[in-house]
Amino acid sequence: MGEKGEMTSEDEMMMQDATDDGESFDDDFYSGGDAHESDDDDVMDYDFNDNESDDDSNTLLAHNRSQSNFSILNEADIHKRQEDSITKISTVLSISWVAAGILLRHYNWSVSKVNDEWFADEGKVRRIVGLLENHVPLPDEEELTCGICFDDYPRNEITAAACGHPFCLTCWQGYIGTAISDGPGCLMLRCPDPSCSAAIGRDMINKLASNDDKKKYKHYFIRSFVEDNRKTKWCPAPGCDYAVDFIVGSGSYDVTCGCSYSFCWNCTEETHRPVDCGTVSKWILKNSAESENMNWILANSKPCPKCKRPIEKNQGCMHITCTPPCKFEFCWLCLGPWTDHGERTGGFYACNRYEAAKQEGVFDESEKRREMAKNSLERYTHYYERWATNQSSRQKALADLQQMQTVHLEKLSDKQCQPESQLKFIIEAWLQIVECRRVLKWTYAYGYYLPEHEHAKRQFFEYLQGEAESGLERLHQCAEKELQGYLDAEGPSKEFNEFRTKLAGLTSVTRNYFENLVQALENGLVDVDAHGAYSRAASSKSLGGGSSKAKGGRGKGTTSKTSSSRNIDDSGHWSCEYCTYANVRSATACQMCQQRR
């Protein structure tokens, strides 16, 4: 967190612009679509359970923001949708409820697929699925032979599927019980006769299976509706039993479950906009792989010349002794035997042989490899530390948000003599902080994989990231430290309304910064053209809120024809008309976008 300071005039202008433009603090964060108006009932809110476990104390338990491209399903919802689909197929195809369930299970619960295949070739579908058109009755005999144990049983102790193959109740129960114990494959159960492919439906399971097996079968049957359906997935949060029904092709993959866990429906990792799923997959794999361990070993150790085990130097002198059983003594610098060293070669802390060999280029290749490994490790560490730090800050912000909603908001309402409904701007600020920390975290993964040779894109990315991060730090400091003063106050404060304006303004400004950043990254930084400069239209739209009221000191009515002299601030810098970058007075072209002054 940066040092506490006053809000700059630049921020105040953007806050005023945001107010003038009628922006709503409740707009869906980077929805990618048109902003929508909202009232108090639509404010994004979180509720917390006071009885939650310590491990989940930072987890939001409910999220009531409405979404149009997905819906949350509990077990009852899943069961109802499953039965509705079965009833629909049973009615349209004029088949039994059990047969409809078998058909849908085979075609991954796609009603349209079942209808298409059935009306295209009913006979083929019946053969594939194992649905016989006519039920074959048992032979009209008093005793029948079981096809598994080959014992004779009275007719009332023998039963069969639609195919008519007779088996005793004991063998049926053993067959069904074994199949259910083996897992969800029991949903595709066929007749025990090796030559028969007749399907075994739920009616046979309910008739013959034990109570425990019935429960397991029902559990598999309900779960198959989610796991085999391409439009639904289980929430990946530990212990969550909700499923998410998603409208494929509807835009953003970001979904928020009823348990409050937000994740990407496409890859089921945590929400990671604006970074694509491929980048997230590579980053997570890199964080968990051994590649960085090997880089560290290569950068910080050398192989023993005799046994080749890597050795880390932990003392000052160059005399190294390998660990037993090797015990080889050598020089750290030139890796030569220590018996060939002495005062004439430089002593304990230097090696003339190494210096001479280095000048001759003997160690160039190994040194280059070591230097490359060290640079690679330092670069990865730079991005990973910032990625992890923002993750930690987000977790802390979630805890602070929970504390604010469950404890501090009521306390602040009493001290400032204001109803809690008028303090929602504080919750909005913390929600913004939580979301921005998540976005900022993933921008560091994006930056790591941004090609080194694309210097203009990297400059533009780092500029946008820096602006967003700076705005977020100001907002976080205001919500965390300045608010504390009002919580500790003995009574109402005259400055609280000024604080309200400041915090609400910073929330809006920070949202603008991050919207610009998210849009730029999702567009692949196309605002940077092939010549390394930013396109004028894109830059003027992206940076500074999308109008001539961009940051950099210009007044509300200023146009792009404002003279450069009027853009010079007190520190002697002039603001670029296109990207708002603050350039030194002597520069004739913008150092960021290359546009001439």
Disulfide bonds with the S-S distance in Angstrom:
none
